[in-house]
């Protein structure tokens, strides 16, 4: 058992509730066993940590990323999405092999942990190597299928669904495909059939750029959202990554189907893809979460930066300083992210929930004065404020040190070795 005491705690028990209590939090095994005021009861703790008034929050959830793309960080910058993807990224990714993906995933997990991220929703290749890296690190990840029309064997989607959903609580899998523009209608109908057979949700990149949106209308007479709806891909829920180019009808479908819109403001801004209509999502009852996208298009795996950009870009877009309240975005980054990923036991800090949490150092100058903690986290917070990250009751990051079964220096060295080989 671990005791975190003399703490401020933001449990996020209800939507957009960022209220704070004072007390302590205990973990037993993988789960939280007590949250409340200091009590004279004293079980035998393995460790007791005095937080000196620091803040415990549910861990951030990166609801869309491609972690192994760290090897292409800052590579081929300055290109629009389609040129960047097809001319620069896809050719390099075609050279990947399992050992490299394992090394890159390990490096990306270090970056996420140092920023208080306890789980991510990832879409990538060589999934066995990726999963092994997740398990070896003690991290938590949900995989999304990435099948495309050019793949030789579409049935891998069903095999992966069954395999990765039976590997224990640190790993999960959701049906998905890369995007409309890399899929044939035959493939999409196949995914829809799998969804019906397993009563499973479906996820994909959707409406990320104007050219993608208009191209889908030219090809099918429908926006990507309406096209997917027509094919039955959303019969059992799911959602879209990016969702930048959305009109009122697209938003209506997402609301009525209970779909999740995953916004990646940093990547969308850097690639000049556009600014997603987050205020319209929130005002219209569309469920919203945040992701970083890959570290080659962002170029960071930093949820603090995503929260900041999500808020300020909406204020600029609407010419309204009151638009997009910080509490909405903080909830989207922590609790809602867990729900979108199918991790209902990771959404808040309460007995019985998984002990997936981050401790924010409130002694940092950027966190003072403590007038509005949610606003501090969103507008002035940074990875520099993260004191500790815990996943499933294990402290994986604390005060600049990683506890992931291997030294950070070796993980970085391995990733550098494979990067030089693949980029050359």
Beta strands, then each sheet from edge to edge (+ up, - down):
strand 1: 2-10
strand 2: 21-28
strand 3: 31-36
strand 4: 47-50
strand 5: 55-58
strand 6: 60-65
strand 7: 117-122
strand 8: 141-144
strand 9: 171-179
strand 10: 202-206
strand 11: 238-242
strand 12: 260-263
strand 13: 287-290
strand 14: 357-360
strand 15: 386-391
strand 16: 394-398
strand 17: 401-402
sheet 1: 3+ 2- 1+ 4+
sheet 2: 3+ 2- 1+ 5+ 14- 15+ 16- 17+
sheet 3: 6+ 7+ 8+ 9+ 10+ 11+ 12+ 13+
end
